[in-house]
């Protein structure tokens, strides 16, 4: 591990003032410390935000729920308001990592964790996400856990967060404090960026910006929520494919639907066209199949991950059947 400066912030304003392009905020440290040990991350300064008053979970202004950026994953999953109103989020959190890690991992840190692509964490391999312009060793390599949607010739890694997938289906947003003292808000979908020509940038945050909270809108009344994760083992494994589903029926038709996928793209993935194809329809196999066709129209196999395409199709159909109370729900 390389030498670095350490600063303990006493307010969000002092935290962003101490931040910058070569600095990193640290709270639980469950991802950053590992990357520093591997010399994937080598910040010149660590800004400790763990003692800031950003851990609360309570009503949001105008309705919904406000979750402080330092609220632990364990506390969020256990919160009564989350279990009652946002069960998809609770299930997503409980399916991620181990109990010990959930006790330390924070809401903001979970959103900003970096890919678990083995070529990213192996500094002997070329990786555009780690060092832009060096190439992507994953392309043509072992790709079982890599993206089938949203990938480019620069990067085919997937985003690792379960929580972010549920938050995207729930139309959550994040509050951000900037280095110049400004505050802004963006949706979880707007927070993330596809690799494009800058695969080393996972998010649209500017240098020194700090996530201070996640805001959930009021849950749609009467909507079914679920989070289902397909993985290699029952615990402490990242998703091969996951799906957060929020759906509401009205007069026998699908009135509202939101579908967010994990394990298949560099970002928590939503497809507005696939959702629109479901709205107003009588639920059934043909309607679900059509939505899957739209979702997977641009899917690209990357060697070992070809199995993800039929897996996504089956998972989507099963969860829609579950949410609408129709058909075979296996």
C-alpha positions as a printed Julia matrix, in Angstrom:
330×3 Matrix{Float64}:
   0.0     0.0     0.0
   1.38    3.38   -0.99
   1.65    6.33    1.44
  -1.3     8.72    1.62
  -2.56   11.66    3.66
  -5.43   11.16    6.08
  -8.03   13.8     6.91
 -10.97   13.37    9.28
 -13.9    15.51    8.14
 -16.23   17.12   10.72
 -18.91   18.25    8.25
 -19.97   17.54    4.66
 -18.59   20.95    3.7
 -15.15   20.2     5.16
 -15.23   16.75    3.49
 -15.76   18.12   -0.01
 -13.22   20.88    0.66
 -10.62   18.21    1.43
 -11.62   16.04   -1.55
 -10.49   16.24   -5.15
  -9.35   14.19   -8.1
  -6.62   12.36   -6.17
  -8.6    11.97   -2.95
 -11.14    9.35   -1.91
 -13.86    9.46    0.73
 -13.78    6.54    3.15
 -16.56    5.35    5.44
 -16.95    1.59    5.87
 -14.02    0.95    3.54
 -15.27   -2.51    2.54
 -14.33   -1.98   -1.11
 -11.79    0.84   -1.11
  -9.34   -0.74    1.35
  -9.21   -3.95   -0.69
  -8.49   -1.97   -3.85
  -5.77    0.01   -2.09
  -4.1    -3.2    -0.91
  -4.11   -4.45   -4.5
  -2.78   -1.05   -5.71
  -5.75   -0.73   -8.03
  -6.6     2.46   -6.13
  -3.77    4.68   -4.94
  -5.31    7.89   -3.57
  -3.03   10.64   -2.36
  -5.5    11.48    0.4
  -8.21    9.64    2.31
 -11.0    11.82    3.66
 -12.67   10.02    6.57
 -16.4    10.8     6.58
 -17.41    8.01    8.95
 -18.16   10.39   11.84
 -20.45   12.74    9.91
 -24.12   12.94   10.85
 -25.34   11.25    7.66
 -26.69    7.99    9.01
 -30.34    8.76    9.58
 -33.3     6.94    8.04
 -36.57    8.85    8.12
 -39.37   10.56    6.2
 -38.34   12.61    3.18
 -39.68   16.1     2.59
 -42.82   15.74    0.5
 -43.22   12.04    1.28
 -41.18    8.93    0.74
 -38.02    8.02    2.65
 -34.63    9.65    3.14
 -31.68    7.35    3.78
 -28.46    9.0     4.91
 -25.36    8.1     2.94
 -23.68    6.65    6.05
 -26.59    4.41    7.04
 -25.25    0.87    7.05
 -26.66   -1.73    4.7
 -27.71   -3.77    7.74
 -29.61   -0.87    9.3
 -31.38   -0.01    6.04
 -32.43   -3.61    5.47
 -33.77   -3.84    9.04
 -35.58   -0.48    9.08
 -39.33   -0.91    9.54
 -40.19    1.68    6.87
 -37.97   -0.11    4.34
 -39.38   -3.55    5.07
 -42.94   -2.23    4.98
 -42.82    0.13    1.98
 -39.78   -0.93   -0.04
 -39.42   -4.72    0.37
 -37.49   -5.01   -2.91
 -34.75   -2.85   -1.38
 -34.66   -4.88    1.84
 -34.38   -8.13   -0.12
 -31.67   -6.74   -2.36
 -29.58   -5.65    0.63
 -29.99   -8.97    2.42
 -28.87  -10.83   -0.71
 -25.62   -8.86   -0.88
 -22.34   -9.71    0.84
 -22.17  -11.22    4.33
 -23.75  -10.05    7.56
 -20.42   -8.72    8.78
 -19.88   -6.65    5.64
 -23.45   -5.33    5.69
 -22.79   -4.07    9.23
 -19.91   -1.92    7.91
 -20.89   -1.12    4.33
 -22.65    2.23    3.86
 -25.39    3.34    1.52
 -23.18    5.81   -0.33
 -20.3     3.37   -0.52
 -22.54    0.63   -1.86
 -23.6     2.88   -4.73
 -20.0     3.75   -5.53
 -18.39    0.33   -5.21
 -16.33   -0.69   -8.21
 -16.61   -3.69  -10.49
 -15.43   -7.11   -9.36
 -14.08   -7.93  -12.84
 -10.95  -10.05  -12.16
  -9.04   -8.25  -14.9
  -9.71   -4.94  -13.14
  -8.31   -6.2    -9.82
  -5.29   -7.95  -11.4
  -2.74   -5.21  -12.03
  -0.7    -7.5   -14.31
  -3.56   -7.42  -16.85
  -4.44   -4.53  -19.2
  -7.64   -2.8   -18.13
  -9.14    0.39  -19.54
 -11.16    0.92  -16.38
  -8.0     0.9   -14.29
  -5.68    2.57  -16.84
  -7.48    4.06  -19.85
  -5.96    3.23  -23.22
  -4.29    0.0   -22.09
  -6.94   -2.32  -23.53
  -9.45   -4.77  -22.07
  -8.1    -8.21  -21.2
 -11.62   -9.44  -20.46
 -12.52   -9.32  -24.14
 -11.53  -12.75  -25.39
 -10.8   -13.88  -21.84
 -12.89  -15.58  -19.16
 -16.2   -13.72  -19.44
 -18.76  -15.75  -17.51
 -19.63  -12.82  -15.22
 -19.44  -10.06  -17.81
 -21.96   -7.81  -19.53
 -24.36   -8.69  -22.34
 -25.87   -5.18  -22.55
 -24.25   -1.74  -22.54
 -20.73   -3.06  -23.05
 -18.29   -1.48  -25.5
 -14.96   -2.36  -27.08
 -13.38   -0.5   -24.15
 -15.0    -2.4   -21.26
 -17.4    -5.32  -20.67
 -17.4    -5.31  -16.85
 -20.64   -5.38  -14.84
 -21.76   -3.2   -11.96
 -21.73   -5.2    -8.69
 -24.36   -3.53   -6.47
 -27.6    -5.29   -5.53
 -28.9    -2.21   -3.71
 -28.48    0.04   -6.75
 -30.61   -2.3    -8.86
 -33.5    -2.11   -6.4
 -33.12    1.66   -6.05
 -33.28    2.11   -9.8
 -36.52    0.11  -10.02
 -37.92    2.23   -7.17
 -37.06    5.51   -8.97
 -34.75    6.64   -6.18
 -32.52    9.7    -6.4
 -29.34   10.82   -4.67
 -28.48   14.09   -2.95
 -25.0    15.4    -3.73
 -22.86   18.12   -2.17
 -20.3    19.72   -4.46
 -16.82   21.03   -3.87
 -18.06   24.58   -4.49
 -20.74   24.26   -1.79
 -23.55   23.66   -4.26
 -26.1    20.9    -3.79
 -27.86   18.94   -6.48
 -30.01   15.9    -6.93
 -30.09   13.26   -9.64
 -31.79    9.93  -10.19
 -29.91    6.7    -9.58
 -30.1     6.1   -13.32
 -28.41    9.44  -13.98
 -25.7     8.69  -11.42
 -24.13    5.94  -13.52
 -22.51    6.15  -16.93
 -21.77    3.55  -19.59
 -18.1     2.93  -20.46
 -18.08    4.97  -23.67
 -14.63    6.41  -24.31
 -13.93    6.93  -20.59
 -14.4     3.51  -18.96
 -12.45    4.58  -15.87
 -15.39    6.84  -14.9
 -18.15    4.75  -13.32
 -20.41    7.68  -12.42
 -21.29   11.21  -13.47
 -20.02   12.66  -10.17
 -17.44   15.41  -10.45
 -14.18   15.26   -8.51
 -14.79   15.97   -4.83
 -18.57   15.57   -4.92
 -20.09   13.71   -1.98
 -23.32   11.7    -1.89
 -25.14   12.74    1.29
 -28.42   10.81    0.99
 -30.68    8.58   -1.06
 -34.29    9.7    -1.53
 -37.05    7.19   -2.22
 -40.39    8.48   -3.54
 -43.59    7.21   -1.93
 -44.12    3.59   -3.01
 -46.9     3.03   -5.56
 -49.95    1.92   -3.59
 -50.89   -1.68   -4.21
 -47.81   -2.49   -6.28
 -46.03   -5.82   -5.91
 -42.29   -5.61   -5.3
 -39.66   -8.3    -5.61
 -35.91   -8.77   -5.91
 -34.57  -12.02   -7.25
 -30.91  -12.86   -7.59
 -29.44  -15.77   -9.52
 -25.92  -16.61   -8.35
 -23.49  -19.47   -8.08
 -24.08  -20.06   -4.38
 -26.64  -19.07   -1.8
 -24.63  -16.41    0.01
 -21.77  -13.96   -0.45
 -21.77  -14.14   -4.24
 -22.34  -11.49   -6.87
 -25.26  -11.78   -9.25
 -25.04  -13.66  -12.5
 -28.39  -12.03  -13.2
 -30.7   -10.18  -10.81
 -34.03   -8.43  -11.25
 -35.91   -5.87   -9.18
 -39.56   -5.77  -10.22
 -42.25   -3.26   -9.21
 -45.64   -3.92  -10.83
 -49.22   -2.83  -10.24
 -52.37   -4.32  -11.75
 -55.55   -2.36  -12.51
 -58.7    -3.98  -13.88
 -56.8    -7.08  -14.93
 -54.16   -5.16  -16.86
 -50.61   -4.11  -16.05
 -50.95   -0.49  -14.95
 -47.44    0.28  -13.69
 -44.18   -1.63  -14.1
 -40.5    -0.97  -13.42
 -37.8    -3.54  -14.14
 -34.14   -3.12  -13.2
 -31.48   -5.74  -13.85
 -28.11   -6.47  -12.28
 -25.25   -8.65  -13.45
 -25.82   -7.95  -17.14
 -24.49   -4.43  -17.77
 -21.94   -1.84  -16.59
 -24.81   -0.04  -14.81
 -28.06   -1.11  -13.11
 -30.05   -1.68  -16.3
 -33.54   -0.46  -17.2
 -35.18   -0.56  -20.62
 -38.04    1.9   -20.99
 -39.25    0.32  -24.22
 -39.61   -3.11  -22.61
 -41.57   -1.59  -19.72
 -43.81    0.37  -22.08
 -44.61   -2.82  -24.0
 -46.1    -4.24  -20.79
 -48.22   -1.28  -19.66
 -51.9    -1.6   -20.39
 -51.57   -5.24  -21.43
 -53.28   -8.32  -20.08
 -50.46  -10.3   -18.44
 -49.53  -13.58  -20.05
 -46.69  -15.56  -21.67
 -46.88  -13.83  -25.07
 -46.8   -10.35  -23.54
 -43.88  -11.29  -21.27
 -42.02  -12.87  -24.21
 -42.47   -9.71  -26.26
 -41.01   -7.58  -23.47
 -38.06   -9.97  -23.21
 -37.49   -9.7   -26.97
 -37.29   -5.92  -26.7
 -35.0    -6.06  -23.65
 -32.58   -8.49  -25.28
 -32.67   -7.12  -28.83
 -29.18   -5.61  -28.46
 -27.7    -8.28  -26.18
 -24.23   -9.42  -27.22
 -22.62  -12.65  -26.13
 -19.11  -12.35  -24.75
 -17.88  -15.93  -24.96
 -18.58  -17.7   -21.67
 -21.57  -15.51  -20.73
 -23.92  -16.58  -23.54
 -26.04  -18.42  -20.96
 -27.11  -15.07  -19.49
 -29.38  -14.29  -22.44
 -31.83  -17.19  -21.91
 -31.4   -16.8   -18.14
 -32.54  -13.16  -18.3
 -35.51  -14.19  -20.42
 -36.61  -16.88  -17.97
 -36.08  -14.68  -14.92
 -38.07  -11.82  -16.44
 -41.01  -14.06  -17.36
 -41.02  -15.75  -13.93
 -40.95  -12.49  -11.98
 -43.65  -10.89  -14.13
 -45.82  -13.96  -13.58
 -45.2   -13.68   -9.84
 -45.92   -9.95   -9.75
 -49.14  -10.25  -11.78
 -50.32  -13.51  -10.21
 -50.48  -15.31  -13.55
 -48.96  -18.38  -15.14
 -46.1   -20.64  -14.12
 -44.04  -18.87  -11.46
 -41.1   -21.25  -11.31
